[in-house]
Amino acid sequence: MRILIWSAQFSIGGGMRLLHNLIVAIARQPEIEHIRLVISPDSLMRNVLEIQALRNVEIVTTQNAIDAAENSYLLVNVDVVYYYWPHTHPYHALDRPTLCTFHDTTLFDYVPPFLTGEQLKQHWTLSKKWLDHVTSVAVSSEYVKSRLIAHFGSRHHAAAVIPHAITPIAAQYADQVSPAVAAQIPPEYIIYPSNTSPHKNHNNLLLALSEWKESPKYPLVLTGYLTDTLRQPFSDCTPQYSWLPTLISTMVRTGLMVNRDVYPLGFVGDEDIPALIKNAKALIMPSLSEGGGSYPVEEALRLGTPVLCSDIPVMREHLSRHTAQIIWFNPHNPDSILQALKELSSNYSTYKSSAIQGMSDPSESWDDVAKRYIDVFRITYWRYYGKQLP
């Protein structure tokens, strides 16, 4: 089987980790003859050298559309084209079997502040074009499948559900963070690793933290794209992200202080994330919407770190296979988040013990995920040609 993976753009957080682990796992399956990975020349993808070392993976960079004449050679001897990240990317029709993973419907389930009706319509129209024209669609949870049906119609009962909210951490990791990161964090802390998109709900988390009397004892460490901008005054905010001034305003208005209550680190490399999570008192995940679950939550539970989590359907689905006790809260209500923080501090030993016991819960592997994708590749080929892959 020869696969073209088109990924001109993707999320630089969980999306990047998923892409890396998925390619490596698919490449080692015996039926995969060749993978051609196409990315943008200005891609921020990490682990490129590891992927390049794989015997059956070729990495190509291009700024042109997939159907551009100069890219025609990319489709030679390709059985299936897999669009890894179709979100916000233009659709181009091909004379090949095509599969896309529609990772989440967050933009339609939680319309972010400042998004105009025209912008929302454009996103919906683009998404519908993808969903109507690719041969097959994969989603990361039963919840996302239900939302596709709600937003785009009953034909998406045929979408393939392939959960992949398993830990993307490498088997080997350091127990301690690097000296550079260690110098930026307090001895004890609660961590929230996430980008600053509005649905990640930093604002309600900050409001709750400002009312928690123990916040100086267990301050909040923030990692993820643009979290370091919370250290800046309004005048230095990244102008294209309209929600950042709101977060800075919340911190100023409520008296939350950088390097006392909140430690915004910005983007932290994979080499430090496992130790940051492992050494945290707890991990909190206040997101209003997710696709297949949460990689940071999965990582925390595999490392024995207690979890406080949004009580939203996809996280209930994701965590149903875990035995650790989770502190659930209503993410729309800062007081509910505050009560969860109080519950953590009041009964910490109970939640820590439960998290440690849950480290041995059974889990799927990336090979399991890869095999499910290969099954969908075969189905996609059959749907398009009416015959099985040779």
Secondary structure as the mmCIF struct_conf table of DSSP 4:
data_model
#
loop_
_struct_conf.conf_type_id
_struct_conf.id
_struct_conf.beg_label_comp_id
_struct_conf.beg_label_asym_id
_struct_conf.beg_label_seq_id
_struct_conf.end_label_comp_id
_struct_conf.end_label_asym_id
_struct_conf.end_label_seq_id
STRN STRN1 ARG A 2 SER A 7
BEND BEND1 ALA A 8 ALA A 8
TURN_TY1_P TURN_TY1_P1 ILE A 12 GLY A 13
HELX_RH_AL_P HELX_RH_AL_P1 GLY A 14 ALA A 27
TURN_TY1_P TURN_TY1_P2 ARG A 28 ARG A 28
BEND BEND2 GLN A 29 GLN A 29
TURN_TY1_P TURN_TY1_P3 PRO A 30 GLU A 31
STRN STRN2 HIS A 34 ILE A 39
TURN_TY1_P TURN_TY1_P4 PRO A 41 ASP A 42
BEND BEND3 ARG A 46 ARG A 46
HELX_RH_AL_P HELX_RH_AL_P2 VAL A 48 GLN A 52
TURN_TY1_P TURN_TY1_P5 ALA A 53 ALA A 53
BEND BEND4 LEU A 54 LEU A 54
TURN_TY1_P TURN_TY1_P6 ARG A 55 ASN A 56
STRN STRN3 VAL A 57 THR A 61
BEND BEND5 GLN A 63 ASN A 64
TURN_TY1_P TURN_TY1_P7 ILE A 66 ASP A 67
BEND BEND6 ALA A 68 ALA A 68
HELX_RH_3T_P HELX_RH_3T_P1 ALA A 69 LEU A 75
TURN_TY1_P TURN_TY1_P8 VAL A 76 ASN A 77
BEND BEND7 ASP A 79 ASP A 79
STRN STRN4 VAL A 80 TYR A 83
BEND BEND8 TYR A 84 TYR A 84
TURN_TY1_P TURN_TY1_P9 HIS A 87 THR A 88
BEND BEND9 HIS A 89 HIS A 89
HELX_LH_PP_P HELX_LH_PP_P1 PRO A 90 TYR A 91
BEND BEND10 ASP A 95 ARG A 96
STRN STRN5 THR A 98 THR A 101
HELX_RH_AL_P HELX_RH_AL_P3 THR A 106 ASP A 109
BEND BEND11 TYR A 110 TYR A 110
HELX_LH_PP_P HELX_LH_PP_P2 VAL A 111 PRO A 112
TURN_TY1_P TURN_TY1_P10 PRO A 113 PHE A 114
HELX_RH_AL_P HELX_RH_AL_P4 GLY A 117 HIS A 133
BEND BEND12 VAL A 134 THR A 135
STRN STRN6 SER A 136 VAL A 139
BEND BEND13 SER A 140 SER A 141
HELX_RH_AL_P HELX_RH_AL_P5 GLU A 142 PHE A 152
HELX_RH_3T_P HELX_RH_3T_P2 SER A 154 ALA A 158
HELX_LH_PP_P HELX_LH_PP_P3 ALA A 159 ALA A 159
STRN STRN7 ALA A 160 VAL A 161
BEND BEND14 ILE A 166 ILE A 166
BEND BEND15 ILE A 169 ILE A 169
BEND BEND16 ALA A 171 ALA A 171
BEND BEND17 ASP A 175 GLN A 176
HELX_RH_AL_P HELX_RH_AL_P6 PRO A 179 ALA A 182
TURN_TY1_P TURN_TY1_P11 ALA A 183 GLN A 184
BEND BEND18 ILE A 185 ILE A 185
BEND BEND19 PRO A 187 GLU A 188
STRN STRN8 ILE A 190 PRO A 193
HELX_RH_3T_P HELX_RH_3T_P3 PRO A 198 LYS A 200
HELX_RH_AL_P HELX_RH_AL_P7 HIS A 202 GLU A 211
TURN_TY1_P TURN_TY1_P12 LYS A 213 LYS A 217
BEND BEND20 TYR A 218 TYR A 218
HELX_LH_PP_P HELX_LH_PP_P4 PRO A 219 PRO A 219
STRN STRN9 LEU A 220 THR A 223
BEND BEND21 GLY A 224 GLY A 224
TURN_TY1_P TURN_TY1_P13 TYR A 225 LEU A 226
HELX_RH_3T_P HELX_RH_3T_P4 THR A 227 ARG A 231
BEND BEND22 GLN A 232 GLN A 232
HELX_RH_3T_P HELX_RH_3T_P5 PHE A 234 ASP A 236
BEND BEND23 CYS A 237 CYS A 237
TURN_TY1_P TURN_TY1_P14 PRO A 239 GLN A 240
TURN_TY1_P TURN_TY1_P15 SER A 242 TRP A 243
HELX_RH_AL_P HELX_RH_AL_P8 LEU A 244 THR A 254
TURN_TY1_P TURN_TY1_P16 GLY A 255 GLY A 255
STRN STRN10 VAL A 258 VAL A 258
TURN_TY1_P TURN_TY1_P17 ASN A 259 ASP A 261
STRN STRN11 VAL A 262 GLY A 266
TURN_TY1_P TURN_TY1_P18 ASP A 270 ASP A 272
HELX_RH_AL_P HELX_RH_AL_P9 ILE A 273 LYS A 278
TURN_TY1_P TURN_TY1_P19 ASN A 279 ASN A 279
BEND BEND24 ALA A 280 LYS A 281
STRN STRN12 ALA A 282 MET A 285
BEND BEND25 LEU A 288 LEU A 288
BEND BEND26 GLY A 291 GLY A 292
HELX_RH_AL_P HELX_RH_AL_P10 TYR A 295 ARG A 302
TURN_TY1_P TURN_TY1_P20 LEU A 303 GLY A 304
STRN STRN13 VAL A 307 SER A 310
HELX_RH_AL_P HELX_RH_AL_P11 PRO A 313 LEU A 319
TURN_TY1_P TURN_TY1_P21 SER A 320 ARG A 321
BEND BEND27 ALA A 324 ALA A 324
STRN STRN14 ILE A 327 PHE A 329
TURN_TY1_P TURN_TY1_P22 PRO A 331 HIS A 332
HELX_RH_AL_P HELX_RH_AL_P12 PRO A 334 SER A 346
TURN_TY1_P TURN_TY1_P23 ASN A 347 ASN A 347
HELX_RH_AL_P HELX_RH_AL_P13 TYR A 348 GLN A 357
HELX_RH_3T_P HELX_RH_3T_P6 GLY A 358 SER A 360
HELX_RH_AL_P HELX_RH_AL_P14 TRP A 366 TYR A 385
BEND BEND28 GLY A 386 LYS A 387
#
